[in-house]
């Protein structure tokens, strides 16, 4: 996780804003935070009977991140 945060902060200096790299990495960070904090989110959702919806949202975030790596590589190469 610390390596990702380092890359996240370095992306601000390595890529121009128009590349969209920083914004894309930021969205990966936000979605990963949901996944890493999922046990707490699921506990809260279960209290409100929304556990299955939370699980589907986690799966959506996982799938998005898996596809995001290709998009990120293409944005980085265009620079």
C-alpha positions as CSV (number, residue, x, y, z in Angstrom):
1,X,0.0,0.0,0.0
2,X,2.8,2.4,0.8
3,X,4.3,1.9,-2.7
4,X,1.0,2.8,-4.2
5,X,0.7,6.0,-2.2
6,X,4.3,7.0,-3.2
7,X,3.4,6.4,-6.9
8,X,0.2,8.4,-6.4
9,X,2.1,11.4,-5.0
10,X,4.9,11.1,-7.6
11,X,2.4,11.0,-10.5
12,X,1.6,14.7,-9.7
13,X,5.1,15.6,-10.6
14,X,5.8,13.1,-13.4
15,X,2.8,13.6,-15.6
16,X,1.1,16.8,-16.9
17,X,-2.5,17.4,-15.8
18,X,-3.7,17.0,-19.4
19,X,-2.5,13.4,-19.5
20,X,-5.2,12.3,-17.0
21,X,-2.8,10.0,-15.2
22,X,-3.1,11.7,-11.9
23,X,-6.9,11.7,-12.0
24,X,-7.0,8.1,-13.0
25,X,-4.6,7.1,-10.3
26,X,-6.7,9.1,-7.8
27,X,-9.8,7.1,-8.8
28,X,-7.9,3.8,-8.4
29,X,-6.9,5.1,-4.9
30,X,-10.5,5.9,-4.0
31,X,-11.8,2.5,-5.2
32,X,-9.0,0.6,-3.5
33,X,-9.9,2.4,-0.2
34,X,-13.4,1.1,-0.5
35,X,-12.0,-2.5,-1.0
36,X,-9.5,-2.3,1.9
37,X,-12.1,-0.8,4.3
38,X,-14.7,-3.3,3.1
39,X,-15.1,-5.2,6.4
40,X,-16.1,-2.1,8.2
41,X,-18.4,-1.0,5.3
42,X,-20.0,-4.5,5.2
43,X,-20.6,-4.4,9.0
44,X,-22.4,-1.1,8.6
45,X,-24.3,-2.3,5.6
46,X,-25.4,-5.4,7.4
47,X,-26.8,-3.4,10.2
48,X,-29.0,-1.7,7.6
49,X,-29.7,-4.9,5.7
50,X,-27.7,-3.8,2.6
51,X,-24.9,-6.3,2.8
52,X,-25.4,-7.8,-0.6
53,X,-25.5,-4.4,-2.3
54,X,-22.2,-3.6,-0.6
55,X,-20.7,-6.8,-1.8
56,X,-21.8,-6.1,-5.4
57,X,-20.3,-2.6,-5.1
58,X,-17.0,-4.1,-3.9
59,X,-17.0,-6.5,-6.9
60,X,-17.7,-3.5,-9.2
61,X,-14.7,-1.7,-7.7
62,X,-12.4,-4.7,-8.1
63,X,-13.4,-5.2,-11.7
64,X,-12.9,-1.5,-12.5
65,X,-9.4,-1.5,-11.0
66,X,-8.5,-4.6,-13.0
67,X,-9.5,-2.8,-16.2
68,X,-8.0,0.5,-15.2
69,X,-4.4,-0.7,-15.4
70,X,-4.7,-1.0,-19.2
71,X,-6.1,2.5,-19.5
72,X,-3.4,3.9,-17.1
73,X,-0.6,2.3,-19.2
74,X,-2.0,3.9,-22.4
75,X,-2.2,7.3,-20.8
76,X,1.3,7.0,-19.5
77,X,2.7,6.0,-22.9
78,X,1.0,8.9,-24.7
79,X,3.2,11.4,-22.8
